Structure formats: C-alpha cells, structure tokens
C-alpha cells in the first residue's frame, strides 16, 4: 500500500500543493515551521478523517483562507492498494451564518468521497492504513489514560469496521446516559428511562472491551519482541489491558474471559452498573465501562508510566509503534504507510539503525527532519529527498 499522489488546497500553510510520492522512502527536510509536520498530518487526515494534533477540524483550514467567505480546505490522495486504487477526497467548508443582533456563528461542514462516491467518516477508516510516530507519542506511555484508549481505538478501527461503528455508538450512548443521570439527580427524569441506555451501554461496552483485550494481547507479543531487539537486554516489556469494570467474578483467568460469550460479559457489566446506580446518579456520570479503560506498560514488574526513565519511555513508545505497524499488516495483508515526524533525531545510532532495517523492506515511509545528517546513510541512499520551504515542496538531488 502506498500513497502515490497528494493534492492539498488551503490545508494548514499549504495554499496549493501537488505532490507525487515514491512507493519507498521519502525524506522530507527543512527548517522548523516550514510545513513538515503539516504534510504528515494531511496524510493521516486522509486516512482517518481526523488530525493527530488539532482539537477541531476548523484548525486545519489555512488561516489566510479563513478570511474568505466561505473558507474551505480540500485534500485528495490517490492510494495504491492490493484491492485496487482508492481516490480519497475530504473537503471542509466554513461558513458564517447570521444570528440575531448581527452576531455571526461559524458552521463547518465536512464532505468525504472515496472513488467519487460520498462516504461517511466511519466508512473511510481502513481505506488507507497509516501509522504515525512523533516525539510527542511518548505521551501514550506517560500521559493520561484517554491517550492510551485513543491509541487502541485508532489501531483497532483501521482493521475492524464493526469495532469503529460500535465505538461511535457507544460514545453517543455514554453522552445520553450521562445527560439522563444528571436529570435524575436534579429530579427532572425518572429512573425507568435508564434501563434502555444501560442495556445499550452494556452490550456495546462488552464488545469493545473484548476487542481491546484481544488487540492488547497481540500488541503485547509484537511490542515485547521489538523492545527486546531494540534494547539488546533481558528487560521484558509487557502490555496489560486494564478494563474500566470488573470482569465476571466466576471467570478467573484471561483464557476464561476470552472464551466467555459477549452476552455473559454484557450481563456482568449491566449488573455492576445496577449496583452502582445510586452513586452514578449522585455524581451525574457513568462510572463503569470502556470509557474508563487503561493500558499498562510494565518492565520487570515496574510500571514504565510511573517509574520509567525518559529513555525507557521513548523506547517503549517506539516499540509500540513498530508493533502497531506489524499488527496492521497482519490483519490487512498490506504494510501501512509509516509517518515518522523528526523521530530519528531523538534516537541513538543503534536504535536509528534498527528502525532503518525494520522499515526498509517494501514499506512506504515519509520521514521528516531538520537535518539530513540524522538520517542513516543506508536509508538516505535509497530515499527520495524533498525539501520544504514556506509551504512549497521541492525534490532535491542526493548530496
């Protein structure tokens, strides 16, 4: 799988860009604040319909274009796949509607097309698979649990459309249920309305929890091996899934849990929610479920999140991202596009060489950096060099 052409209009600092990309490695270099990360962001956006750095879609529209009416941004990517080429197009349109008193309220619309056919964002996931790795991804290891949940969700959704749909529905159910809990707390709703949302939440929650545990077990196997090879030591990395509710008490082992029907797990979650209902009403929030999950990283019985050095945490994050790439390939039969944002400069020579050997085997890689000296010669010799300056991209001859 590889992205052969990228077209951008009014995306971040790119007013116009038409770029052909090689199926192998492209090294994108240039000074800071020229658009290197923005380029990777656009590829990730085409694959997931979301940014890995913006809190809202409005932020990706070129700020100069936001002075126009209507403001818009358009991304088009041509992806070559075993199943046939896919042209992915995402168009954003920002309009300002009039309210009373002359006040203006911006309205953003998003249109997605795959091979000229309109699609929902949920149907886009999996059309083109990507793995993005930047120095900030160390936050998956040392940051808040929601970052680890998001990591699992993005990884699984790229290979399982049912998971993606169930997760979207579950998140809506939690919002509705929390709203009802607050109404019950304020005595503006009756408790009998809660039963429907409890059933929906338990059913979806059991499915999500089981899939997250399965994925964690696979990633544990893959990341552990990458970590062993990266460090060259006897340190053992383990990933452990920590569900946001207690598994069925009668099931005592992971094997028992995995063989248990989803319906049994849903009943267990439903029963736990019933016992905790008074507390949930008092607090106006759902206290159990996958929205409370976490992922633990342990090396030799010690939590990397709590006790790991910065170097250990960075190595774990790298192992996890390499494991994610292998996981996607295992489930899709194709290597995902690998986006490396100024990662090599953060690694010592031994780890740089390991990454190069891992990614050289027929995988499309888009790698950014401020200096070419941080790129190992073995990779540089085979790469296409692209220099970015003020939102313009130029192909350069090998030095």
Residue pairs with C-beta under 8 A, 6 or more apart in sequence:
1 79
1 80
1 81
1 82
1 128
1 129
1 332
1 334
1 335
1 336
1 337
1 364
2 21
2 22
2 23
2 79
2 80
2 337
2 364
3 21
3 43
3 46
3 77
3 78
3 79
3 80
3 128
3 337
3 364
4 20
4 21
4 23
4 78
4 79
4 80
5 18
5 19
5 20
5 21
5 76
5 77
5 78
6 17
6 18
6 19
6 21
6 39
6 42
6 43
6 46
6 75
6 76
6 77
7 17
7 18
7 19
7 74
7 75
7 76
7 77
8 14
8 16
8 17
8 19
8 42
8 74
8 75
8 76
9 15
9 16
9 17
9 72
9 73
9 74
9 75
10 61
10 62
10 64
10 65
10 71
10 72
10 73
10 74
11 17
11 38
11 42
11 45
11 60
11 61
11 62
11 73
11 74
11 75
12 35
12 38
12 41
12 42
12 60
12 62
12 391
13 34
13 35
13 38
13 62
13 390
13 391
14 35
14 38
14 39
14 42
14 62
14 391
15 62
15 64
15 65
15 391
17 391
17 392
17 393
19 386
19 393
21 364
21 366
21 384
22 364
22 384
23 80
23 364
24 362
24 364
24 365
24 382
24 383
24 384
25 359
25 360
25 364
25 365
25 366
25 367
25 379
25 382
25 383
25 384
26 365
26 366
26 367
26 383
26 384
26 385
26 386
27 367
27 368
27 369
27 372
27 375
27 379
27 380
27 383
27 384
27 385
27 386
28 36
28 39
28 366
28 367
28 368
28 369
28 386
28 387
28 388
28 393
29 36
29 368
29 369
29 370
29 371
29 372
29 385
29 386
29 387
29 388
30 36
30 370
30 387
30 388
30 389
31 370
31 389
32 370
34 388
34 389
34 390
34 391
35 388
35 390
35 391
36 341
36 342
36 368
36 369
36 388
37 53
37 134
37 341
37 342
37 368
38 391
39 366
39 368
39 388
39 393
40 132
40 134
40 339
40 341
40 366
40 368
41 51
41 52
41 53
41 54
41 60
42 75
43 77
43 130
43 337
43 339
43 366
44 50
44 51
44 52
44 130
44 132
44 339
45 51
45 60
45 75
45 90
46 75
46 77
46 88
46 90
46 128
47 88
47 124
47 125
47 127
47 128
47 129
47 130
47 158
47 337
48 124
48 125
48 130
48 154
48 158
49 90
49 110
49 112
49 121
49 124
49 125
51 57
51 59
51 60
52 132
52 134
54 60
56 108
57 92
57 108
57 110
58 66
58 92
58 94
58 106
58 108
60 73
60 92
61 71
61 72
61 73
61 92
61 94
62 73
65 71
65 72
65 73
66 94
69 95
69 96
70 93
70 94
70 95
70 96
71 93
71 94
71 95
72 91
72 92
72 93
72 94
73 91
73 92
74 89
74 90
74 91
74 92
75 88
75 89
75 90
75 91
76 87
76 88
76 89
77 87
77 88
77 128
78 85
78 86
78 87
78 88
79 85
79 86
79 87
79 88
79 127
79 128
81 128
81 334
82 333
82 334
86 114
86 115
86 127
86 128
87 113
87 114
87 115
87 116
88 112
88 113
88 114
88 124
88 127
88 128
89 111
89 112
89 113
89 114
90 110
90 111
90 112
91 110
91 111
92 108
92 109
92 110
92 111
93 108
93 109
93 110
93 111
94 106
94 107
94 108
95 106
95 107
95 109
96 104
96 105
96 106
96 107
97 104
97 105
97 106
97 107
98 104
99 105
110 121
111 118
112 118
112 119
112 120
112 121
112 123
112 124
113 119
114 123
114 124
114 127
122 161
122 164
122 165
122 168
123 161
125 157
125 158
125 161
125 164
126 157
126 158
126 159
126 161
126 164
126 332
128 337
129 158
129 159
129 328
129 332
129 334
129 336
129 337
130 158
130 336
130 337
130 338
130 339
131 321
131 324
131 325
131 328
131 336
131 337
131 338
131 339
132 339
132 341
133 317
133 318
133 321
133 338
133 339
133 340
133 341
133 343
134 340
134 341
134 342
134 343
135 314
135 341
135 342
135 343
135 346
137 317
137 321
138 310
138 313
138 314
138 317
139 147
140 147
140 148
140 151
140 317
140 320
141 297
141 304
141 305
141 308
141 313
141 316
141 317
141 320
142 304
142 305
142 308
142 313
145 292
145 293
145 294
145 295
148 293
148 294
148 295
149 290
149 291
149 293
149 294
149 295
151 295
151 320
152 212
152 215
152 216
152 293
152 295
153 167
155 215
155 219
155 324
155 327
155 328
156 163
156 164
156 211
156 212
156 215
157 163
157 164
157 167
158 328
158 332
158 336
159 327
159 328
159 331
159 332
160 211
160 331
163 207
163 208
163 211
166 204
166 207
166 208
167 204
167 208
169 200
169 204
170 201
170 204
170 205
170 208
170 289
170 290
170 291
171 291
173 197
173 200
173 201
173 204
174 201
174 286
174 289
174 291
176 197
177 194
177 197
177 198
177 201
177 286
178 284
178 285
178 286
180 189
180 193
180 194
180 197
181 194
181 280
181 281
181 283
181 284
181 285
181 286
182 284
183 189
184 190
184 191
184 194
184 281
185 281
185 282
185 283
185 284
191 277
191 281
194 277
198 270
198 273
198 274
199 270
201 269
201 273
201 286
201 289
202 266
202 267
202 269
202 270
202 273
203 262
203 266
205 245
205 266
205 269
205 289
205 290
206 262
206 263
206 265
206 266
206 268
206 269
207 262
208 290
209 243
209 244
209 245
209 265
209 269
209 290
209 293
210 258
210 262
210 265
212 241
212 243
212 290
212 293
213 241
213 243
213 254
213 257
213 258
214 258
215 327
216 239
216 240
216 241
216 295
217 241
217 254
218 327
218 330
219 239
219 320
219 323
219 324
219 327
220 238
220 239
220 240
222 322
222 323
222 326
222 327
223 237
223 239
223 316
223 319
223 320
223 322
223 323
224 236
224 237
224 238
224 239
224 319
226 318
226 319
226 322
226 323
226 326
226 358
227 235
227 237
227 315
227 316
227 319
228 235
228 236
228 237
229 354
230 315
230 318
230 319
230 351
230 354
231 315
232 350
235 299
235 300
236 299
236 300
237 297
237 298
237 299
237 304
237 316
237 319
238 297
238 298
238 299
239 295
239 296
239 297
239 298
239 320
240 295
240 296
240 298
241 293
241 295
241 296
242 293
242 294
242 295
242 296
243 290
243 293
244 288
244 289
244 290
244 291
244 292
244 293
244 294
245 268
245 269
245 272
245 288
245 289
245 292
246 268
246 272
247 257
247 265
247 268
248 257
248 260
248 264
248 265
248 268
249 268
251 257
251 260
257 265
269 288
269 289
272 288
273 280
273 286
273 288
273 289
276 287
276 288
279 287
280 286
280 287
296 303
296 305
297 303
297 304
297 305
297 308
297 316
298 304
299 308
299 312
299 316
302 308
304 312
304 313
304 316
305 313
308 316
314 346
314 347
315 351
318 343
318 347
318 351
318 355
322 355
322 358
325 335
325 336
325 338
325 363
328 335
328 336
329 335
329 336
335 362
335 363
335 364
336 363
337 363
337 364
337 365
337 366
338 359
338 363
338 364
338 365
338 366
339 365
339 366
340 355
340 365
340 366
340 367
340 368
341 368
342 368
342 369
342 370
343 355
343 367
344 352
344 355
344 367
344 369
344 374
344 375
344 376
345 369
345 370
345 371
345 374
347 355
352 374
352 376
353 376
353 378
356 376
356 378
356 379
359 365
360 378
360 379
360 382
367 375
367 379
367 383
369 375
372 380
372 385
372 399
375 383
380 398
381 398
384 395
385 395
385 396
385 397
385 398
386 393
386 394
386 395
386 396
387 393
387 394
387 395
387 396
388 394
